[in-house]
Amino acid sequence: MSSELSDLIGEGLTVLFCGINPGMTAATAGHHFVNRSNRFWRVLHRAGFTPMEISPEQDRRILDYGYGLTTVVQRPTASADQLSPHEFATAAAQFRQKIARHAPRFVAFLGKPAYAALSGRREIAWGRQTEPMEGSIVWVLPNPSGRNRAFSLDGLVDAYRPLHLATVR
Protein backbone atom coordinates (compact mmCIF):
# COMPACT_ATOMS: atom_id res chain seq x y z
CA MET A 1 0.00 0.00 0.00
CA SER A 2 1.17 3.52 -0.77
CA SER A 3 1.89 5.64 2.28
CA GLU A 4 0.29 8.69 0.73
CA LEU A 5 -1.71 9.79 -2.28
CA SER A 6 0.11 12.04 -4.76
CA ASP A 7 -1.23 15.51 -5.44
CA LEU A 8 -2.59 16.32 -8.87
CA ILE A 9 -1.41 19.88 -9.04
CA GLY A 10 0.22 22.29 -11.42
CA GLU A 11 0.75 25.93 -12.18
CA GLY A 12 -2.07 28.19 -13.29
CA LEU A 13 -4.94 26.14 -11.86
CA THR A 14 -8.36 27.69 -11.67
CA VAL A 15 -9.42 25.58 -8.68
CA LEU A 16 -7.42 23.40 -6.33
CA PHE A 17 -9.87 21.05 -4.61
CA CYS A 18 -8.62 20.12 -1.13
CA GLY A 19 -9.78 17.04 0.68
CA ILE A 20 -9.19 16.55 4.36
CA ASN A 21 -6.90 13.53 3.90
CA PRO A 22 -6.78 10.45 1.66
CA GLY A 23 -8.99 7.51 2.46
CA MET A 24 -7.36 4.10 2.71
CA THR A 25 -9.03 2.93 -0.52
CA ALA A 26 -7.72 5.95 -2.45
CA ALA A 27 -4.19 5.57 -1.06
CA THR A 28 -4.15 1.87 -1.92
CA ALA A 29 -5.46 2.46 -5.44
CA GLY A 30 -3.33 5.55 -6.03
CA HIS A 31 -6.33 7.54 -7.27
CA HIS A 32 -8.39 10.31 -5.72
CA PHE A 33 -12.04 9.74 -4.77
CA VAL A 34 -11.92 6.10 -5.90
CA ASN A 35 -14.36 4.80 -3.28
CA ARG A 36 -17.58 3.86 -5.06
CA SER A 37 -19.69 5.72 -2.52
CA ASN A 38 -17.81 9.00 -3.07
CA ARG A 39 -19.77 11.40 -5.27
CA PHE A 40 -16.97 13.84 -6.16
CA TRP A 41 -16.63 12.96 -9.86
CA ARG A 42 -20.40 12.94 -10.46
CA VAL A 43 -20.82 16.24 -8.64
CA LEU A 44 -17.96 17.88 -10.53
CA HIS A 45 -19.51 16.93 -13.85
CA ARG A 46 -23.10 17.80 -12.93
CA ALA A 47 -22.05 21.17 -11.48
CA GLY A 48 -20.43 22.05 -14.83
CA PHE A 49 -16.72 21.72 -14.10
CA THR A 50 -16.12 18.91 -16.61
CA PRO A 51 -17.92 18.07 -19.87
CA MET A 52 -18.17 14.41 -18.85
CA GLU A 53 -17.77 12.39 -15.68
CA ILE A 54 -14.14 11.49 -15.10
CA SER A 55 -13.52 8.03 -13.69
CA PRO A 56 -11.35 7.85 -10.58
CA GLU A 57 -8.79 5.80 -12.50
CA GLN A 58 -8.44 8.72 -14.92
CA ASP A 59 -8.20 11.32 -12.16
CA ARG A 60 -5.17 13.00 -13.82
CA ARG A 61 -7.54 14.28 -16.51
CA ILE A 62 -8.80 16.86 -14.03
CA LEU A 63 -5.62 18.82 -14.80
CA ASP A 64 -6.75 19.12 -18.43
CA TYR A 65 -9.64 21.29 -17.25
CA GLY A 66 -7.53 23.58 -15.05
CA TYR A 67 -8.35 21.91 -11.74
CA GLY A 68 -6.19 20.06 -9.25
CA LEU A 69 -6.49 17.81 -6.23
CA THR A 70 -4.67 17.75 -2.92
CA THR A 71 -5.30 16.99 0.72
CA VAL A 72 -4.50 19.07 3.78
CA VAL A 73 -3.13 16.10 5.74
CA GLN A 74 -1.31 13.47 3.72
CA ARG A 75 -1.73 10.49 6.08
CA PRO A 76 -4.41 8.06 4.85
CA THR A 77 -7.04 6.94 7.34
CA ALA A 78 -10.23 4.93 7.20
CA SER A 79 -12.09 8.00 8.45
CA ALA A 80 -11.07 11.67 8.74
CA ASP A 81 -12.09 11.69 12.41
CA GLN A 82 -8.98 9.57 13.06
CA LEU A 83 -6.82 12.68 12.50
CA SER A 84 -5.64 14.63 15.52
CA PRO A 85 -5.64 18.42 15.88
CA HIS A 86 -1.85 18.12 16.08
CA GLU A 87 -1.75 16.60 12.57
CA PHE A 88 -3.69 19.55 11.17
CA ALA A 89 -1.40 22.00 12.97
CA THR A 90 1.69 20.21 11.67
CA ALA A 91 0.33 20.16 8.11
CA ALA A 92 -0.78 23.82 8.09
CA ALA A 93 2.52 25.49 7.20
CA GLN A 94 3.35 22.99 4.46
CA PHE A 95 -0.15 23.29 3.03
CA ARG A 96 0.01 27.10 2.96
CA GLN A 97 3.39 26.89 1.22
CA LYS A 98 1.84 24.62 -1.40
CA ILE A 99 -0.94 27.15 -2.02
CA ALA A 100 1.55 30.03 -2.24
CA ARG A 101 3.85 28.10 -4.60
CA HIS A 102 1.12 26.97 -7.03
CA ALA A 103 -1.15 30.03 -6.68
CA PRO A 104 -4.49 28.58 -7.82
CA ARG A 105 -7.17 31.19 -8.42
CA PHE A 106 -9.50 29.36 -6.01
CA VAL A 107 -8.89 26.89 -3.18
CA ALA A 108 -11.96 24.76 -2.46
CA PHE A 109 -12.01 22.86 0.82
CA LEU A 110 -14.20 19.76 0.70
CA GLY A 111 -15.71 19.92 4.15
CA LYS A 112 -15.38 22.34 7.04
CA PRO A 113 -12.93 20.52 9.37
CA ALA A 114 -9.72 21.15 7.42
CA TYR A 115 -10.53 24.79 6.77
CA ALA A 116 -11.52 25.27 10.41
CA ALA A 117 -8.19 23.82 11.52
CA LEU A 118 -6.22 26.04 9.13
CA SER A 119 -8.17 29.24 9.73
CA GLY A 120 -8.73 28.88 13.46
CA ARG A 121 -12.40 29.71 12.93
CA ARG A 122 -15.20 27.72 14.51
CA GLU A 123 -18.15 29.13 12.64
CA ILE A 124 -17.81 28.57 8.92
CA ALA A 125 -20.48 29.10 6.29
CA TRP A 126 -20.63 27.12 3.07
CA GLY A 127 -19.41 28.92 -0.03
CA ARG A 128 -17.00 31.76 -0.58
CA GLN A 129 -15.03 32.88 2.46
CA THR A 130 -14.08 36.48 3.19
CA GLU A 131 -10.39 35.85 3.84
CA PRO A 132 -8.09 34.72 1.01
CA MET A 133 -5.42 32.11 1.64
CA GLU A 134 -1.98 32.92 0.27
CA GLY A 135 -3.65 35.07 -2.40
CA SER A 136 -6.22 32.45 -3.47
CA ILE A 137 -9.96 32.91 -3.05
CA VAL A 138 -11.28 30.34 -0.57
CA TRP A 139 -14.48 28.33 -0.89
CA VAL A 140 -15.80 25.72 1.52
CA LEU A 141 -17.92 23.01 -0.05
CA PRO A 142 -19.66 20.00 1.46
CA ASN A 143 -17.63 16.82 1.56
CA PRO A 144 -18.77 14.53 -1.30
CA SER A 145 -18.16 11.37 0.73
CA GLY A 146 -20.98 8.86 0.75
CA ARG A 147 -20.80 9.12 4.55
CA ASN A 148 -22.03 12.71 4.32
CA ARG A 149 -25.76 12.04 4.53
CA ALA A 150 -26.57 15.72 5.15
CA PHE A 151 -26.29 16.37 1.39
CA SER A 152 -28.01 14.49 -1.40
CA LEU A 153 -26.36 14.31 -4.81
CA ASP A 154 -28.56 17.20 -5.99
CA GLY A 155 -27.71 19.16 -2.83
CA LEU A 156 -24.01 18.72 -3.49
CA VAL A 157 -24.41 19.83 -7.10
CA ASP A 158 -26.31 22.92 -5.93
CA ALA A 159 -23.51 23.68 -3.43
CA TYR A 160 -20.69 23.27 -5.99
CA ARG A 161 -22.32 25.08 -8.92
CA PRO A 162 -21.77 28.64 -7.56
CA LEU A 163 -18.03 27.98 -7.47
CA HIS A 164 -18.13 26.81 -11.07
CA LEU A 165 -20.05 29.93 -12.05
CA ALA A 166 -17.49 32.10 -10.23
CA THR A 167 -14.69 30.48 -12.25
CA VAL A 168 -16.23 31.47 -15.57
CA ARG A 169 -16.77 35.13 -14.70
N, C-alpha and C positions, 0 to 999 in steps of 0.2 A: 504494500500500500504506500502511496505517496504521502509524505509528511505534510505537504501543503498543496494548495491548488494555485497554479500560476495565474497571475493577472493577465487580462487581455486589455492592454492599454497602449496608447501611442500618443503622439503629439497632435495637437489640433482637434481633439475630440469635442464634439458638441455636448455630450452627456457622458459622465462617468457614473455608472450605476454601482453603488456600494452596498454589498451585503454585510451582515454582521460578521459572519465567519463561515468557512466552508462546512457543509455537512459531510458526514463520513462517506456517504454514497458518492458525492461529487468528488471528494479527494481521491477515493479509490478509482473512480472512472477517469479522472483527469479532465472533467468537463463541468462547467458551471450549470447549476439548476437542472441536473440530470434526473433527480428524483421524479418519478412519474406523477406524484401528487403536487409537484410545484407548478404553479401556473404562470411563471415569469414569461416564457416564450410566447404563450397564447396571448397574454395581456399586452406584451410589447407590440405584437402584430395588430391586435384589435384596437389598440389605442392610436395606431397610425405610425409608429416608429419604423416598422419594416413592412415591405410590400407583401411578404409572405411569412408564415411561421417558420422560424429557424428551429432545427432540431438541436437538442443539447449536444449531440456528437459533432455538430457543425458550428459550435458556439463561436469560433474564430471569425465567422462571417459577420458578426455584429460590428467588427471594426470597419467593414466595407461601407457601413451606413453612418459612420462617424460617432459610434458609441463604444464604450469600453466597460469592462467589468473588473471589480476588485472587491476585497473584503477589508474591513477595518482591522480585525484580528485574524491572523493567518492560521491559527491552530484549528484543525477540524474537530468537531464534536458531533455527537448524536443529536444534541439540542443546544441552542444558543444559551439557554439558562445554565449550562455547565461552565460558562465563562465567568471569571471573577472580575470584580471592579479593578483589581490590580492589573489584569491582562489588558483591559481597555486603556488604563493610564499608561502602561508601558508601550502600547501600540500607538498612542496619540501623536507623539512627535514624529515618528516614522511615517504615519499616515499623512500628516500635514505636509511633510516634506515631499511626499509623492504627489499631492495635489499641487503644491507650488511648482514642482519640476515639470509636470505634464500640463498644467494650466488648462483643464477642460473649461468650457464655457459654463456648464452646469455640473454640480455634484448632486446626485440623487441618492439619498439614504433610503434603503428598503427596510423600513421599520424605525421606530423611535429610539430603541435602546442604544444603538451605537451613536446616534447623533446626540442623545442626552449625555452620554459619557464624555464625548468630545467637547461639547459646548458648556457643560456644567449646568444646563438648564433642566428643570424638572417638568415644567409645563411646555409642551410642544404641540403646535397645531399641525395638521396635515397641510401639505402644499409648500409654497415658497416661504422661505424664512427671511427675516429682515437683515440678518448679519451674513455677509459673505464669508467664505472660508478660503484663505490664501488667494483672494481675488476671484474665486468662482462663486456663482450664484448657487445657493443651497436650496434644495427641495427635500422634503421628507414625504415619502410615499409608503403606503401599507406594504407589509411584507407579503410576497406572493406565495409563501409556503402554504401547502395544503392544511397545515396545522392552524393557520389563521382563519378561524371560522367566523370572525367578525365581518369579513368581506367576502361577498359572492364574487364570481368571475366578473359579472357586470359591474359590481361595485368597484372592483379593482380597476377595470377599464376606465370607469368614470373618474377615478382618482388619478390615474396616470395621464389621461388625455390632456389636461391643462398644461402639463409639462411639455408634451409634444407640441401643442399649439404655441407655447412660448418659444420653442426652438425654431419655429418657422417664421417668426416675426422679424 
